[in-house]
Every structure is written in structure tokens, then in C-alpha cells.
Amino acid sequence: MNIQFEAPDKVNGLMTITMEKADYQPEVEKTLKDYRKRANIPGFRPGMAPMGMIKRQFGTSVKVDVVNKLLGEKLYEYVRENKIQMLGEPLPSDQQAQLDFEGEGTLEFKFDIAVAPEFKAELTGKDKVDYYNITVDDELIDQQVEMYQSRAGHYEKVEQYDADQRDLLKGDLRELDEKGNVKEGGITVSDASLMPQYIKDESQQKLFKGAKLGDIITWNPRKAYPEGDVEVSGLLKIKKDEVKDHEGDFTYQITEISRYVKAEVNQELFDQAFGKDAVKDEKEFRQKIADQLSEQLKSDTDYKFLQDVRAHMEKKVGKLEFPEALLKRVMLNNNKDKGEEFVEKNFEASIKELEWHLIKEQLVSAQGIKVDDADVKQVAKEAARAQFAQYGMTNIPEEYLDNYADEMMKKRESVDGLVERAIDIKLIDALKKVVKLNEKAITLKDFQKMLQEK
């Protein structure tokens, strides 16, 4: 077997693989003998059919399978041994001649191979990159304290509705006819829940202002939610397409008014937020929150740092030349169901991501970064911890997080992202020690605004 590879412009490669009969025939013969042993052909006992008949019936398909298998093995072996940085999959070349699998002659295969551009990406102490430290101030801590208070709060019964208190009403709905009387056979709903502050129409919302327990309010749900078929159908307990048949007025008699009261800042709240006796007083509570916020915000500032490293490296490396025509073919081959329009629309963004992928590969290699199962599991645990924290659950037992992480790692679609995240974490930590950090203090509001502007 003879393999030749040429890439005159460094990025468009052509690989030619020439196979002689001696390269594939032994495996073809072996496979045909196995076929003969298992073949069940009428008129012959199992394993006794003439080899000539087996060859006529299966010879060509076996040869194709053997050649294709051998072709793939040798192609990737050559790429690996010769350290060719191939982008995507090899594609049959336009120079490929017609192949004759029926004959006994030489088989010659030609593949177009997209090769990554040659460049050097490195960072040293001479490289200066911004690093933002988000200030955890009293305002931020106050917001977090209020969040804990709200999550631990409860409803209390009151006598009068107050929109500013986000009160929840319960009442009986009755449909009216054109004369303002209760409609015979009309819709009635008992204990219908309503939060008037979310009514879209201001005039309808005002009808509930200062309402008291037992009051009967005449209003129009359709006018209250002019584009909210979902809201109206849910309130009236009807199907969405039936809303158009009930656009008249309704009465709403208030049977209950509930006001949400935030929890007090006391030991009960401390225990609920961080576990029993983990915090003893409000000062410790606020410090615990500050520490928690600092840790959470660190991942945001690290993410921004990696973005800035990317921008710095892209500028430092300069424009890279890619085999664009060939990469478009590769992209189209991987998205046959989406067509050329999809490729043209997404190609530029795809190249930008590929460029960063190649740069990051060199940075990862230069820092000797490797990740193992323990690293990936730790990332999964932190992802689970963050997910629970969104619901105010901050003291989840480690055993529970372990089990949750194990489940995440069983899903193939999750693992790749977790591995990439583990690599990013190690790369960020390493690069913060390599480059010169231009540290800047910033408020969370300004930091978020900066991210939105990118």
C-alpha cells in the first residue's frame, strides 16, 4: 500500500492511497471462508457450498467492506503518525477516478483534507489582560437578604386588597348577560385565584383598587387581558379556542385576600438558609452571604477573563487562513438536511469558533492541562449546587450532590460540556498566573452592563 500526502498551500491537503490486490485480498479470502461456513444455500449442506458460488454471490460486497475498513484505518493512522492537524472529516476528492471493485487491478483513492493553519499561540508575563473584581457591597447583600426573606415568607389573611403588597385574591366568578344579570347556563368558577396587579388593562386593574373582603366587582376578563387567551382560558377554566365565546362582563366576589409576608431576619431564617446553627447572628449571616456571592461572582469574572484572553489572543495571532471552500463542503456534509443556505449563514461564526478552538488547544497544551473523572465530577457537582441555589437551596448535603453529579455524567450530551468546563477552569487558573493581570474593581450592575454590550 502506498500513501502520499501533499498540501502545497499548507491548508488544502490531498491524500492519495493506492491499494494493490495483495493489500486486501488475504482479508477478503478469510472473510469469504467465514461466509462459506455460515452460508445456508439451498441444495448444499451448511458450510459445503462451492467457494466459487460464494465468491460470485458475496465477493464484491465483501471486497468493498474490507477495502473501506482498511482505507479508514490506514488513513487515520497516517494522519496520526505524521501529526497532520486535520479539520473535520476527509472528503472524496473531485480528482477521484471511477473505481472498479469487480476487477483485480489496483485501487486508487483520493481524499481532500482540510488542514489547520500553522501558527503559534503563547502567553507570557508581558501580556496584559483585564481582570474584573466585582464589589460585594451592602446593596448587593441587602438584595440577597431580601431574597432569602421572600423565599422563606408566608401568606397571611387580610381584609383589604393592596396592589403594592402583591396580594392574592380568591373569589367566585359569574358570567353576566347583556343586561348585567347572571347569565343562565353561563360560566361560574368557585375559588378563582387572581392577582390584579398583573392585569394588563389599566382601567380594569383600577376596578380592584381598595377592594375589601366580600366585595363584588363587575369586570371584563377579555378586556383585562386583551391578548391573553391563555390567562383568560385558565381563569375561566375553558379551552383557549372557547375564549371568543365569553367576551362579556363577569362578577367577582372576593372570598379571601392573602398577603405575602417576608420572613423575619432571625435564627429560623439563618438555619433555613445555611443549615442549623451554621450562622449565629445577622452579622454572620451577612458575611456568609458576602462570601457566597464572592464565590458565585468569581465564576462570572473568570468567564469574562477568558473572553478577554480570547480577544487578546485573536488580535495577537492575527487573521488565520483556512481552506474555506473545503470547510464549507465539510460543514454541508455534516448538515445535509439543512442545506447550503445554512452553511453560508453560519460559516463565518463557525470559523471564529474554530479559530478560538485551535488557539485554546495550544494554550492548554502549553500549560500541560489534563482533566480526569474527578475534575469532571467536581464541575458536575458545582453545576448542581448552582442549580439548587437558584431555588434558595444552599445547604444541600454532599451525598445528594454526589448522586446528582453521577446522574449528569451518565448523559452523553452533558459530559462533553462538563469536560470543556473542567478544561476552562484549569486554563483560567493557569493563565491568571502567567499573564499580567490588570485588576479593576467594578459593581455588579456595571459588570452586567459591560457583558450585555459585548
Protein Blocks (a to p, Z undefined) as FASTA:
>chain_A
ZZddddfkopaccddddddfklmmmmmmmmmmmmmmmpccehiaehiacfklmmmmmmmm
mmmmmmmmmmmmmmmmmmmmnopacehjadddfklccddfkbmbdcdddddddddddddd
dddfkbccddddddddfklmmmmmmmmmmmmgccdddfbdcfklopacddddddddfkop
acehiacdehiacdfklpmblklmmmmgopaehiacdddfklmmmmlmklmmmmnopafk
lmmmmmcccddddfbdcddddddddfklmmmmnoghkafbfklmmmmmmmmmmmmmmmmm
mmmmmmmmmmmmmmmnopadddfklmmmmmmmmmmmnojmlmmmmmmmmmmmmmmmmmmm
mmmmmnopacdfklmmmmmmmmmmmmmmmnopabbcfklmmmmmmmmmmpmklmmmmmmm
mmmmmmmmmmmmmmccddddddfklmmmmmmmZZ
